[in-house]
Amino acid sequence: QVQLVESGGGLVQAGGSLRLSCAASGSIFSINVMGWYRQAPGKQRELVAVISRTGRTNYADSMKGRFTISRDDGKNTVYLQMNSLKPEDTAVYYCYGEGSYWGQGTQVTVSS
């Protein structure tokens, strides 16, 4: 059983950057798709970005060009580099692993 723990969230001004990390307690090599989702207050959880074991990525339209997902299977870690942050990016960000693995979430707050 793999457990996922997010870190790197916090408060940042609009236009700033944050880097989220998702550390797995076990190997993620066998997990094909890893990713990030987010949930803002009063809204449904939505896809941010996913990455396959081969490095293929997919982003939600509003994140393209601003966010970059990567994974380091040797470190059992997935990253989300977020640049040019906007107030509407404020949400709890969850790490996801195919097979219904979820982290507890990390809060990202972007002030205007």
NUMI-11601 format. One record per residue (C-alpha): residue in one letter; y negated, x, z negated. Coordinates in steps of 0.02 Angstrom, whole numbers, padded with zeros to 5 digits, always signed. Layout:
aYXZ/...
//
This chain:
q+00000+00000+00000/v-00167+00073+00054/q-00322+00042-00051/l-00495+00061+00025/v-00650+00112-00073/e-00823+00106+00004/s-00971+00212-00047/g-01141+00259+00018/g-01232+00095+00005/g-01403+00077-00072/l-01584+00032-00046/v-01676+00100+00105/q-01838+00061+00195/a-01839-00014+00367/g-01814+00121+00497/g-01712+00227+00379/s-01531+00282+00383/l-01376+00269+00277/r-01201+00336+00295/l-01060+00232+00226/s-00890+00305+00186/c-00724+00219+00163/a-00594+00323+00073/a-00413+00268+00081/s-00291+00299-00059/g-00153+00331+00067/s-00135+00388+00244/i-00231+00290+00375/f-00141+00376+00518/s-00022+00230+00534/i-00164+00105+00536/n-00217+00084+00716/v-00381-00007+00691/m-00505+00030+00553/g-00676-00045+00542/w-00826-00114+00453/y-00879-00293+00425/r-01029-00360+00333/q-01078-00519+00244/a-01256-00570+00208/p-01299-00701+00076/g-01259-00875+00139/k-01178-00810+00298/q-01003-00782+00359/r-00925-00610+00363/e-00955-00530+00532/l-00891-00382+00630/v-00997-00225+00628/a-00885-00099+00716/v-00704-00050+00736/i-00616+00109+00790/s-00438+00136+00847/r-00326+00283+00806/t-00365+00353+00978/g-00551+00344+00944/r-00591+00192+01048/t-00737+00098+00971/n-00812-00075+00981/y-00977-00132+00908/a-01063-00296+00879/d-01206-00314+01001/s-01343-00302+00870/m-01274-00135+00807/k-01251-00048+00973/g-01358+00107+00987/r-01400+00107+00802/f-01232+00120+00713/t-01092+00244+00742/i-00916+00225+00675/s-00799+00372+00657/r-00637+00414+00568/d-00558+00570+00500/d-00373+00538+00480/g-00351+00707+00397/k-00467+00650+00258/n-00409+00469+00264/t-00589+00418+00281/v-00689+00305+00396/y-00876+00323+00413/l-01019+00214+00471/q-01181+00302+00514/m-01322+00175+00515/n-01490+00221+00591/s-01648+00123+00625/l-01602+00000+00490/k-01685-00170+00488/p-01708-00296+00347/e-01581-00408+00434/d-01450-00273+00408/t-01453-00314+00223/a-01278-00365+00172/v-01122-00313+00082/y-01024-00198+00196/y-00835-00202+00189/c-00710-00077+00253/y-00563-00150+00346/g-00393-00086+00396/e-00277-00175+00516/g-00145-00263+00417/s-00272-00351+00307/y-00328-00204+00205/w-00502-00233+00131/g-00615-00136+00017/q-00722-00212-00120/g-00883-00188-00024/t-01043-00089-00044/q-01216-00164-00047/v-01344-00112+00083/t-01522-00172+00058/v-01657-00136+00185/s-01835-00168+00129/s-01976-00209+00249/
//
